[in-house]
């Protein structure tokens, strides 16, 4: 549980740590960051992952 700001107040929210390891010689860091963001969005909304 971590506090998250919703625009008016802090509310408790379950958070899952997510990290990604990659070799900079093979994968560009910007691509890896986009993938991590996309993966977090899919995990947050499982209906999106089913499409």
The 8 nearest C-alpha neighbors of each residue, nearest first, counted from 0:
[[1, 13, 12, 11, 14, 2, 15, 3],
 [2, 0, 12, 11, 3, 13, 14, 10],
 [1, 3, 11, 10, 9, 12, 4, 0],
 [4, 2, 9, 10, 11, 5, 1, 12],
 [3, 5, 9, 8, 6, 10, 2, 7],
 [6, 4, 7, 8, 3, 9, 10, 2],
 [7, 5, 4, 8, 9, 3, 10, 2],
 [6, 8, 5, 4, 9, 10, 3, 2],
 [9, 7, 4, 5, 6, 10, 3, 2],
 [8, 10, 4, 3, 2, 5, 11, 7],
 [9, 11, 2, 3, 8, 12, 4, 5],
 [12, 10, 2, 1, 0, 3, 9, 13],
 [11, 13, 0, 1, 2, 14, 10, 3],
 [12, 14, 0, 1, 15, 11, 2, 3],
 [15, 13, 0, 12, 16, 1, 17, 2],
 [14, 16, 17, 13, 0, 39, 42, 1],
 [17, 15, 14, 18, 39, 13, 19, 0],
 [18, 16, 15, 19, 39, 35, 14, 38],
 [17, 19, 16, 20, 35, 15, 32, 21],
 [18, 20, 21, 17, 35, 31, 32, 34],
 [21, 19, 18, 22, 31, 23, 28, 26],
 [22, 20, 23, 19, 26, 31, 25, 28],
 [21, 23, 24, 25, 26, 20, 27, 28],
 [24, 22, 26, 25, 27, 21, 28, 20],
 [23, 25, 22, 26, 27, 21, 28, 20],
 [24, 26, 23, 22, 27, 21, 28, 31],
 [27, 25, 23, 22, 24, 28, 21, 31],
 [26, 28, 30, 29, 23, 31, 25, 24],
 [27, 29, 31, 30, 32, 26, 23, 21],
 [30, 28, 32, 31, 27, 33, 26, 34],
 [31, 29, 33, 32, 27, 28, 34, 26],
 [30, 32, 34, 28, 29, 33, 35, 27],
 [31, 33, 29, 35, 34, 30, 28, 36],
 [34, 32, 30, 36, 31, 35, 37, 29],
 [33, 35, 37, 31, 32, 36, 38, 30],
 [34, 36, 38, 32, 37, 33, 39, 31],
 [37, 35, 33, 39, 34, 38, 32, 40],
 [36, 38, 34, 40, 39, 35, 33, 41],
 [39, 37, 35, 41, 40, 36, 34, 42],
 [38, 40, 42, 36, 37, 41, 43, 35],
 [41, 39, 43, 37, 38, 42, 44, 36],
 [42, 40, 38, 44, 48, 43, 39, 45],
 [41, 43, 39, 40, 44, 45, 38, 48],
 [42, 44, 40, 41, 39, 45, 38, 47],
 [45, 43, 41, 46, 42, 47, 40, 48],
 [44, 46, 48, 47, 42, 41, 43, 49],
 [45, 47, 49, 48, 44, 50, 41, 43],
 [48, 46, 45, 49, 50, 44, 41, 40],
 [47, 49, 45, 41, 46, 50, 44, 42],
 [48, 50, 46, 47, 45, 41, 44, 42],
 [49, 48, 47, 46, 45, 41, 44, 42]]
